[in-house]
């Protein structure tokens, strides 16, 4: 009778640790990026006219009578985190003044749970057979997807056939069922015009720590230690405003650890309300457009009541168009898919285009901790991600601000090369992407391949995530990365991030 091969000590320790992590992962949704221990110093209303840029100027916020400040209504509430409370009028005057000079904006999209990069960017060339052998139950096929079966792949330009997109993330019927996707954002690659997505296939730190709790804290702090401030929070403390809490916004109920500061004011906004004119049984008439025409009609001099009424109509039209249908993302200018990610991205686009001095926005989304049922749980999210990112980029372009925005997409770690029964366990080297027309798009770092893993059977890390942060600060936000990121300087990227 053949004996079962003896398990090495390293492999036994690895399996024991993975078993413990799998149990801990039942609670991992609670260990997100939010600073739950931090209480806001104020709840600041966002007046309706704020998203239209306060066309009549910032209203007065009298200490004992704030009705005049909010006379046109409230779109949402900002939870303000700062060293001390800031007067609302002062905050919005600062926001308008800072927004008058367009600045570079960073949107950080964190993919919660540790996304499997090999499920999105597939080794389709010389390493495909090894990939297929390591993932017999998850491997993508070469070429078109099989109806009701395996998901196929589409070659990524500039990789000589070595890498391909999983078809659930690319445009087309039977793929993501949209006209846009990761493939249309990536374009021709190689930094060419229209190449608007830079991909770092295996970004992490070494040696990797495969704990959700620790890894998230490291990524949010921009340091391999737990710090009280986030990497972007420290940037704001050095280079940001001391009076504008809308300079950095977490689109959530609480503040992201990434923008936690010592002194600079920041905020969290969970929602914004939409406003427009509606008529019942209107026969297809766009009531908002009709009210816009009415508001544009001249008013007889001296008729103050009519002037005030038409001014209210005009303001509502401006706000409605700025919000672009927040309550119904499918109807938005960017053509967003119906999803919570779309809702958050559209709020981001609204804040950026409002001219309120917003420089940083953070978004948490997804559930990528795919120990089991990976195809069933992750593939729908890749469809949503590809469509929502493309729609966000189109929305920003329609608002005339896309050239000022870079979106950083990351996750706390990758997954193991080899699959388990129906998913993948925690591994090193997750995907990191940077999107925008200002980005030098393409495959921005080596793909490590699946044939030569690290000693734990994981992807070899080819990009230190802090190198990307370093480039974001130095090339996009502005400032000295050394004043923000401890332990640097870090290895320079192979190509410019912005170009």
HELIX and SHEET records of a PDB file:
HELIX    1   1 UNK A    9  UNK A   24  1                                  16    
HELIX    2   2 UNK A   25  UNK A   30  5                                   6    
HELIX    3   3 UNK A   48  UNK A   52  5                                   5    
HELIX    4   4 UNK A   88  UNK A   99  1                                  12    
HELIX    5   5 UNK A  117  UNK A  119  5                                   3    
HELIX    6   6 UNK A  128  UNK A  134  1                                   7    
HELIX    7   7 UNK A  167  UNK A  169  5                                   3    
HELIX    8   8 UNK A  182  UNK A  186  1                                   5    
HELIX    9   9 UNK A  212  UNK A  221  1                                  10    
HELIX   10  10 UNK A  231  UNK A  239  1                                   9    
HELIX   11  11 UNK A  245  UNK A  247  5                                   3    
HELIX   12  12 UNK A  257  UNK A  259  5                                   3    
HELIX   13  13 UNK A  287  UNK A  296  1                                  10    
HELIX   14  14 UNK A  304  UNK A  323  1                                  20    
HELIX   15  15 UNK A  329  UNK A  331  5                                   3    
HELIX   16  16 UNK A  340  UNK A  353  1                                  14    
HELIX   17  17 UNK A  374  UNK A  398  1                                  25    
HELIX   18  18 UNK A  402  UNK A  404  5                                   3    
HELIX   19  19 UNK A  465  UNK A  471  1                                   7    
HELIX   20  20 UNK A  472  UNK A  477  3                                   6    
HELIX   21  21 UNK A  481  UNK A  483  5                                   3    
SHEET    1   A10 UNK A  42  UNK A  47  0                                        
SHEET    2   A10 UNK A  74  UNK A  81 -1                                        
SHEET    3   A10 UNK A 266  UNK A 269 -1                                        
SHEET    4   A10 UNK A 248  UNK A 250  1                                        
SHEET    5   A10 UNK A 360  UNK A 365  1                                        
SHEET    6   A10 UNK A 105  UNK A 111  1                                        
SHEET    7   A10 UNK A 405  UNK A 411  1                                        
SHEET    8   A10 UNK A 430  UNK A 435 -1                                        
SHEET    9   A10 UNK A 197  UNK A 204 -1                                        
SHEET   10   A10 UNK A 442  UNK A 443  1                                        
SHEET    1   B10 UNK A  42  UNK A  47  0                                        
SHEET    2   B10 UNK A  74  UNK A  81 -1                                        
SHEET    3   B10 UNK A 266  UNK A 269 -1                                        
SHEET    4   B10 UNK A 248  UNK A 250  1                                        
SHEET    5   B10 UNK A 360  UNK A 365  1                                        
SHEET    6   B10 UNK A 105  UNK A 111  1                                        
SHEET    7   B10 UNK A 405  UNK A 411  1                                        
SHEET    8   B10 UNK A 430  UNK A 435 -1                                        
SHEET    9   B10 UNK A 197  UNK A 204 -1                                        
SHEET   10   B10 UNK A 463  UNK A 464  1                                        
SHEET    1   C 3 UNK A 121  UNK A 123  0                                        
SHEET    2   C 3 UNK A 163  UNK A 166 -1                                        
SHEET    3   C 3 UNK A 153  UNK A 155 -1                                        
SHEET    1   D 2 UNK A 414  UNK A 415  0                                        
SHEET    2   D 2 UNK A 426  UNK A 427 -1                                        
END                                                                             
